[in-house]
Amino acid sequence: MSENIVIGDVRPRIQALGDGVQSTFVYPFAIFKETDLEVYLDDVLQLSGYSVNGAGQSAGGSVVFNTPPATNVVVTLRRYLKIERMSDFAEGGAFHAAVINQELDYLVALSQQNAEEIVRSVKLDPTDGDAGLILPLKDQRANACLVFDQQGSPVVGPAVDDIAQAQSNAEIAAQAAADASGSASMAETERLIAQTACDVSITARDQAISAAQHTFSIFTFSAQGGETSFKGLDDAGKPLLYTPGVILVDLNGALLEDGVDFVAINGYEICGFMPLSTGDVLTLRAFGSFSVTAEMDDIKAESARQVETLRSAGLAETTNMQTYAQQMADIVNNVTAGSFFNLDGNGDVMPALTPLHSKMHELDVNGDIQPL
């Protein structure tokens, strides 16, 4: 160790990041001996696996690892001195400058060490007022959180288990909120579906009412006295229109018989009543007539056309087969010497000579050869 070591104004702690290749790391502060330097890999204090160079040098030195620290491993180098008195001066004895310099250097190094730890500790801001920062007793703060009261002093806070339970409750509440949101969304979807169904039902109802209005009408006529027939506008201003044969007529609630109690044949007038009395009410319920739709008529016509086409094709094919059978029968029964048949331009077999019918066979209605 040099007798002229200088303790510069350098923070006695440095950090670097390993890359898996670099094995030498420099520290820029002075140490008195190799054991004054602490070496950490991440948060683990290393007791071996490296060597320290530069002890006793004012500019510091380096640490060389046997194996380069892995990638992203934090390398921490710091000077940490024991608080001790390394020498003593006897009354009236020798007073050597080297000894006192070493003692003073050691004291300065300890002061830097204390300053480093103070910087990394909880402390009051220079502008803050005084506050008692004494921690509660160990038994009181065990498994509890540390909080600050209105005066800024540390006091015991909630238990760790209570905070864990609160966090669990918060997660449950968050999940419940998410579930509620999902339920609300589903409910809104179902509401829209229900609204759509309602709209469809209303539309169907309106269409049914419209259809009913076109197929069923009620007309009411109040007699003034002496009427035997009615036509034109009824009491509600609707013109009387009906289909003969599909109406119901009642007088003062009593059903009348068509053709006996009244006559309704032209679709716009009803007559043949006995003279009515003043205040009599005649009610006519007219039902609309129904017929096969044009589409059904078209389907029926198309079906008939296809059936006829198939029937015609079948008849034509049957005729062709009968002709062919007749030709073959004629060829078979031909007794004239020479060529019996040849092919025409269509490739069909045709008799070459005038065929003679056999006295032993004949063709039946299907063109088949049958014995006589």
C-alpha positions as CSV (number, residue, x, y, z in Angstrom):
1,M,0.0,0.0,0.0
2,S,1.3,3.4,-0.9
3,E,2.2,5.8,1.9
4,N,0.8,8.7,-0.2
5,I,-2.7,7.4,-0.9
6,V,-5.2,10.2,-1.6
7,I,-8.9,9.8,-0.9
8,G,-10.6,11.8,-3.7
9,D,-14.1,13.1,-3.8
10,V,-15.4,10.0,-5.5
11,R,-18.5,8.0,-4.5
12,P,-17.3,4.7,-3.1
13,R,-19.8,2.6,-5.1
14,I,-20.2,1.7,-8.8
15,Q,-22.4,-0.6,-10.8
16,A,-22.1,-2.1,-14.3
17,L,-24.1,-4.6,-16.4
18,G,-22.6,-7.9,-17.5
19,D,-22.7,-9.0,-21.1
20,G,-21.4,-12.6,-20.8
21,V,-18.0,-11.5,-22.3
22,Q,-16.5,-8.8,-20.2
23,S,-14.6,-10.1,-17.1
24,T,-12.7,-7.0,-15.9
25,F,-14.6,-4.2,-14.2
26,V,-12.9,-1.0,-12.9
27,Y,-13.6,0.8,-9.6
28,P,-12.5,4.5,-9.5
29,F,-12.1,4.9,-5.8
30,A,-9.2,4.1,-3.4
31,I,-9.2,1.1,-1.1
32,F,-6.6,0.3,1.6
33,K,-6.5,-3.5,1.1
34,E,-8.3,-6.1,-1.1
35,T,-10.8,-7.1,1.6
36,D,-12.1,-3.5,1.8
37,L,-14.0,-4.1,-1.5
38,E,-17.3,-5.9,-1.6
39,V,-18.4,-7.6,-4.8
40,Y,-22.0,-8.4,-5.7
41,L,-23.6,-10.2,-8.7
42,D,-27.2,-9.0,-8.7
43,D,-28.0,-9.0,-4.9
44,V,-25.6,-11.9,-3.9
45,L,-22.3,-11.0,-2.2
46,Q,-19.4,-12.9,-3.8
47,L,-16.7,-14.4,-1.5
48,S,-14.7,-16.0,-4.3
49,G,-14.4,-16.4,-8.1
50,Y,-12.6,-13.1,-8.7
51,S,-9.4,-11.1,-7.9
52,V,-8.9,-7.5,-6.8
53,N,-6.2,-5.3,-8.3
54,G,-5.1,-1.8,-7.3
55,A,-5.4,-1.8,-3.5
56,G,-3.5,1.2,-2.0
57,Q,-3.8,3.2,-5.3
58,S,-5.5,6.6,-5.2
59,A,-7.1,6.1,-8.6
60,G,-8.6,2.8,-7.7
61,G,-8.2,-0.5,-9.6
62,S,-10.1,-3.4,-11.1
63,V,-11.9,-6.6,-10.4
64,V,-11.2,-9.6,-12.7
65,F,-13.8,-12.4,-12.6
66,N,-12.7,-16.0,-13.3
67,T,-16.0,-16.4,-15.4
68,P,-17.5,-13.3,-17.1
69,P,-20.8,-12.3,-15.5
70,A,-23.8,-13.4,-17.6
71,T,-25.8,-11.0,-19.7
72,N,-27.9,-8.5,-17.8
73,V,-26.3,-9.5,-14.4
74,V,-25.8,-6.4,-12.3
75,V,-22.2,-6.1,-11.0
76,T,-21.9,-3.9,-7.9
77,L,-18.5,-2.9,-6.4
78,R,-18.4,-0.8,-3.2
79,R,-15.8,0.1,-0.5
80,Y,-16.9,-1.0,2.9
81,L,-14.5,-0.4,5.8
82,K,-14.6,-1.7,9.4
83,I,-14.9,1.1,11.9
84,E,-11.7,0.6,13.9
85,R,-8.6,2.5,15.2
86,M,-5.6,1.1,13.4
87,S,-2.8,2.9,15.4
88,D,-2.1,4.7,18.7
89,F,0.3,7.5,19.7
90,A,2.2,7.3,22.9
91,E,2.6,10.3,25.2
92,G,5.9,12.0,24.2
93,G,6.6,9.3,21.6
94,A,7.4,9.6,17.9
95,F,4.8,11.2,15.7
96,H,5.2,9.9,12.2
97,A,3.4,11.7,9.3
98,A,2.8,8.5,7.3
99,V,0.8,7.0,10.3
100,I,-1.3,10.1,10.9
101,N,-2.0,10.4,7.2
102,Q,-3.2,6.9,7.0
103,E,-5.5,7.5,10.0
104,L,-6.9,10.6,8.4
105,D,-7.4,8.9,5.1
106,Y,-9.2,6.1,6.8
107,L,-11.5,8.5,8.6
108,V,-12.3,10.3,5.4
109,A,-13.0,7.0,3.7
110,L,-15.4,6.1,6.6
111,S,-17.1,9.5,6.2
112,Q,-17.6,8.8,2.5
113,Q,-19.0,5.3,3.4
114,N,-21.5,6.8,5.8
115,A,-22.5,9.5,3.4
116,E,-23.2,6.8,0.7
117,E,-25.4,4.9,3.1
118,I,-27.2,8.1,4.2
119,V,-27.9,9.0,0.6
120,R,-29.5,5.6,0.1
121,S,-31.6,5.8,3.2
122,V,-35.0,7.4,4.0
123,K,-34.4,11.0,5.2
124,L,-36.2,14.3,5.6
125,D,-36.0,16.9,2.9
126,P,-33.8,19.9,4.0
127,T,-36.9,22.2,3.8
128,D,-39.1,19.8,5.7
129,G,-39.9,20.5,9.4
130,D,-38.7,18.2,12.2
131,A,-40.6,14.9,12.6
132,G,-40.1,11.9,14.9
133,L,-39.0,9.1,12.6
134,I,-38.7,6.4,15.3
135,L,-40.3,3.2,14.2
136,P,-42.9,1.4,16.3
137,L,-41.7,-1.5,18.3
138,K,-41.0,-4.8,16.4
139,D,-43.9,-6.7,17.9
140,Q,-46.2,-3.9,16.8
141,R,-45.0,-3.6,13.3
142,A,-44.6,-7.3,12.6
143,N,-46.7,-8.4,9.6
144,A,-48.0,-4.9,9.3
145,C,-47.6,-2.0,6.9
146,L,-45.8,1.2,7.9
147,V,-47.8,4.4,7.4
148,F,-47.5,8.0,8.5
149,D,-49.8,9.9,10.8
150,Q,-50.9,13.6,10.5
151,Q,-47.6,14.7,11.9
152,G,-45.7,12.7,9.4
153,S,-44.4,10.2,11.9
154,P,-44.3,6.5,11.2
155,V,-47.1,4.4,12.8
156,V,-48.4,0.8,12.4
157,G,-50.8,0.5,9.5
158,P,-53.0,-2.3,8.2
159,A,-51.9,-5.9,8.6
160,V,-50.4,-7.6,5.6
161,D,-53.2,-10.2,5.6
162,D,-55.8,-7.4,5.6
163,I,-54.2,-5.8,2.5
164,A,-54.0,-9.2,0.8
165,Q,-57.7,-9.7,1.5
166,A,-58.5,-6.2,0.3
167,Q,-56.6,-7.0,-2.9
168,S,-58.5,-10.2,-3.3
169,N,-61.8,-8.4,-2.7
170,A,-60.8,-5.7,-5.3
171,E,-60.1,-8.5,-7.8
172,I,-63.5,-10.1,-7.0
173,A,-65.2,-6.7,-7.4
174,A,-63.4,-6.1,-10.7
175,Q,-64.5,-9.5,-12.0
176,A,-68.0,-8.9,-10.7
177,A,-68.0,-5.5,-12.5
178,A,-66.7,-7.2,-15.7
179,D,-69.4,-9.9,-15.3
180,A,-72.0,-7.2,-14.7
181,S,-70.9,-5.4,-17.8
182,G,-71.1,-8.6,-19.8
183,S,-74.6,-9.3,-18.4
184,A,-75.6,-5.8,-19.2
185,S,-74.4,-6.2,-22.8
186,M,-76.2,-9.6,-23.1
187,A,-79.3,-8.1,-21.6
188,E,-79.1,-5.2,-24.2
189,T,-78.7,-7.8,-26.9
190,E,-81.7,-9.8,-25.7
191,R,-83.7,-6.5,-25.4
192,L,-82.9,-5.7,-29.0
193,I,-83.9,-9.3,-30.0
194,A,-87.2,-8.9,-28.0
195,Q,-87.8,-5.5,-29.6
196,T,-87.3,-7.0,-33.0
197,A,-89.6,-9.8,-32.3
198,C,-92.2,-7.3,-31.0
199,D,-91.8,-5.2,-34.1
200,V,-92.3,-8.3,-36.3
201,S,-95.4,-9.3,-34.2
202,I,-96.8,-5.8,-34.6
203,T,-96.2,-5.9,-38.3
204,A,-97.8,-9.4,-38.6
205,R,-100.7,-8.2,-36.5
206,D,-101.2,-5.2,-38.8
207,Q,-100.9,-7.4,-41.8
208,A,-103.5,-9.8,-40.3
209,I,-105.8,-6.9,-39.5
210,S,-105.4,-5.6,-43.1
211,A,-106.0,-9.0,-44.5
212,A,-109.1,-9.4,-42.3
213,Q,-110.4,-6.1,-43.4
214,H,-110.1,-7.2,-47.0
215,T,-111.8,-10.6,-46.3
216,F,-114.4,-9.6,-43.7
217,S,-116.5,-6.5,-43.3
218,I,-119.4,-5.5,-41.1
219,F,-122.2,-3.1,-42.2
220,T,-124.8,-1.7,-39.9
221,F,-128.0,0.0,-41.1
222,S,-130.5,1.7,-38.6
223,A,-134.1,1.6,-40.0
224,Q,-136.1,4.8,-40.1
225,G,-139.3,2.8,-40.6
226,G,-140.8,1.0,-43.6
227,E,-137.6,0.0,-45.3
228,T,-137.6,-3.3,-47.3
229,S,-134.1,-2.9,-48.8
230,F,-130.7,-1.3,-48.1
231,K,-127.8,-0.2,-50.3
232,G,-125.2,2.6,-50.4
233,L,-123.5,3.9,-47.3
234,D,-124.2,2.3,-43.9
235,D,-124.3,4.1,-40.6
236,A,-120.5,4.3,-40.5
237,G,-120.3,5.7,-44.1
238,K,-119.0,2.5,-45.7
239,P,-120.4,1.6,-49.1
240,L,-122.2,-1.8,-49.0
241,L,-120.3,-4.4,-51.0
242,Y,-120.5,-8.1,-50.5
243,T,-120.1,-11.5,-52.3
244,P,-123.4,-13.3,-52.8
245,G,-123.7,-16.5,-50.8
246,V,-121.0,-15.6,-48.2
247,I,-122.9,-13.2,-45.9
248,L,-124.6,-13.3,-42.6
249,V,-127.5,-11.0,-41.9
250,D,-129.3,-10.5,-38.5
251,L,-132.1,-8.1,-37.5
252,N,-131.9,-6.8,-34.0
253,G,-129.6,-9.8,-33.2
254,A,-131.8,-12.5,-34.8
255,L,-130.1,-14.3,-37.6
256,L,-132.0,-14.2,-40.9
257,E,-132.1,-16.8,-43.7
258,D,-130.8,-15.9,-47.1
259,G,-133.4,-16.4,-49.8
260,V,-136.2,-16.6,-47.2
261,D,-136.0,-13.5,-45.1
262,F,-134.0,-11.4,-47.6
263,V,-132.5,-11.5,-51.1
264,A,-128.8,-10.7,-51.8
265,I,-127.7,-11.4,-55.4
266,N,-126.0,-8.4,-56.9
267,G,-123.2,-7.6,-54.4
268,Y,-124.3,-4.0,-53.6
269,E,-127.9,-4.2,-52.4
270,I,-129.9,-6.4,-50.0
271,C,-133.7,-6.5,-50.3
272,G,-136.8,-8.6,-49.7
273,F,-137.3,-7.6,-46.1
274,M,-140.7,-7.2,-44.5
275,P,-141.1,-3.5,-43.8
276,L,-138.9,-2.6,-40.9
277,S,-139.9,-0.5,-37.9
278,T,-138.2,2.6,-36.7
279,G,-135.1,1.8,-34.6
280,D,-134.6,-1.7,-36.1
281,V,-130.9,-2.5,-36.6
282,L,-129.8,-4.6,-39.6
283,T,-126.3,-6.0,-39.4
284,L,-124.6,-7.6,-42.4
285,R,-121.3,-9.5,-42.1
286,A,-119.7,-9.9,-45.5
287,F,-116.9,-12.4,-46.0
288,G,-114.4,-12.1,-48.9
289,S,-114.2,-14.8,-51.6
290,F,-111.0,-16.9,-52.0
291,S,-109.5,-18.4,-55.2
292,V,-106.4,-20.3,-56.3
293,T,-103.6,-17.9,-56.8
294,A,-102.1,-17.1,-60.2
295,E,-98.9,-18.8,-59.1
296,M,-100.7,-22.0,-58.4
297,D,-102.5,-21.8,-61.8
298,D,-99.1,-21.4,-63.4
299,I,-97.7,-24.4,-61.5
300,K,-100.7,-26.5,-62.5
301,A,-100.4,-25.4,-66.2
302,E,-96.7,-26.1,-66.2
303,S,-97.2,-29.6,-64.6
304,A,-99.8,-30.4,-67.2
305,R,-97.5,-29.2,-70.0
306,Q,-94.7,-31.4,-68.7
307,V,-97.0,-34.4,-68.4
308,E,-98.2,-33.9,-71.9
309,T,-94.6,-33.6,-73.2
310,L,-93.6,-36.9,-71.5
311,R,-96.7,-38.6,-72.8
312,S,-96.0,-37.4,-76.3
313,A,-92.4,-38.5,-76.1
314,G,-93.5,-41.9,-74.7
315,L,-96.0,-42.4,-77.6
316,A,-93.3,-41.4,-80.2
317,E,-90.8,-43.8,-78.7
318,T,-93.4,-46.6,-78.6
319,T,-94.3,-45.9,-82.3
320,N,-90.6,-46.1,-83.2
321,M,-90.2,-49.4,-81.3
322,Q,-93.3,-50.9,-83.0
323,T,-91.9,-49.8,-86.4
324,Y,-88.6,-51.4,-85.7
325,A,-90.2,-54.6,-84.4
326,Q,-92.3,-54.7,-87.5
327,Q,-89.3,-54.3,-89.8
328,M,-87.4,-57.0,-88.0
329,A,-90.4,-59.3,-88.2
330,D,-90.7,-58.6,-91.9
331,I,-87.0,-59.4,-92.4
332,V,-87.2,-62.6,-90.4
333,N,-90.4,-63.8,-92.3
334,N,-89.1,-62.8,-95.8
335,V,-88.8,-65.9,-97.9
336,T,-87.5,-64.3,-101.1
337,A,-84.0,-65.2,-102.0
338,G,-81.3,-62.5,-102.0
339,S,-80.4,-59.7,-99.7
340,F,-82.9,-59.3,-96.9
341,F,-81.9,-55.9,-95.4
342,N,-79.5,-53.0,-95.4
343,L,-78.8,-49.7,-93.4
344,D,-80.4,-46.4,-94.3
345,G,-78.8,-43.0,-93.9
346,N,-79.7,-42.8,-90.2
347,G,-78.1,-46.2,-89.5
348,D,-81.5,-47.9,-89.0
349,V,-82.1,-51.5,-90.3
350,M,-84.4,-51.4,-93.3
351,P,-85.7,-54.3,-95.4
352,A,-84.1,-54.5,-98.8
353,L,-86.9,-56.5,-100.3
354,T,-90.6,-56.4,-99.9
355,P,-91.1,-58.6,-96.8
356,L,-93.7,-61.4,-96.8
357,H,-95.6,-62.2,-93.7
358,S,-95.3,-65.7,-92.4
359,K,-98.3,-67.9,-92.3
360,M,-97.1,-69.2,-89.0
361,H,-96.6,-65.9,-87.1
362,E,-98.0,-62.4,-86.7
363,L,-97.2,-59.2,-84.7
364,D,-99.3,-58.4,-81.7
365,V,-100.3,-54.8,-80.6
366,N,-97.0,-54.3,-78.9
367,G,-95.0,-55.3,-82.1
368,D,-93.9,-58.7,-80.6
369,I,-93.9,-61.8,-82.9
370,Q,-96.6,-64.2,-81.8
371,P,-97.5,-67.6,-83.3
372,L,-100.8,-67.9,-85.2
